[in-house]
Each structure stands twice: as C-alpha cells, then as structure tokens.
C-alpha cells in the first residue's frame, strides 16, 4: 500500500513537489560561530543569560521577558539570533535533500 522510494523520487523530480521542513531540519548544520543551531531549550537558556535573568528552558517566557525588559534596544538579541541561525555549513543529508527541484520549501 505504501509508496516506493523510486516512485516518490520520480514524483519529486517533476518539480511540482513541496517540501515542508520542521525545526529539526537544521540539525547537523553549523552556524557562523561554528556551532550547531540551538534547539528551543538551549536558545531559551542563551536568551536568559543575555538578559541577565534566571535561566529558563521556556522559550516563550524568555523571549517575552527579554523583549519587555529591553524594548528600546533589541540589537543584542538580534545579534544572538543572527549568530546562531546564520548557517555557513550544511550536512551531506541536507545538501542531498535540497538538491531536488522542489517547487517550494517551507520551514518552521
């Protein structure tokens, strides 16, 4: 009943397929500071440290707290996000997936 890999590949090669990637797709890539992009809990800890408040793994809480206490200058948060999510090196698996002629690619 399932679709075979060759059949799936042939459908993708039509150039009409759409790729939906979750946050985990970045796993294995390296950012401009030579690290793997952080998952939400680790990013939350980095924001807590940047904001000089109690460490939390709750990204919604830490991002809201940081923004509310630094609303006049968010440049340090922007720099943190740029450093962590500007990718300079991708994995072989990511390169293979992206090499297909996707009609569109969406990510979270």
Secondary structure, DSSP 8 states (H G I E B T S, - for coil): ----HHHHHHHHTTT--EEEE-GGGGTT-EETTSS----HHHHHHHHHHHHTS---S-HHHHHHHHHHHSTT--HHHHHHHHHHH-EEE--HHHHHHHTS--SEEEE-
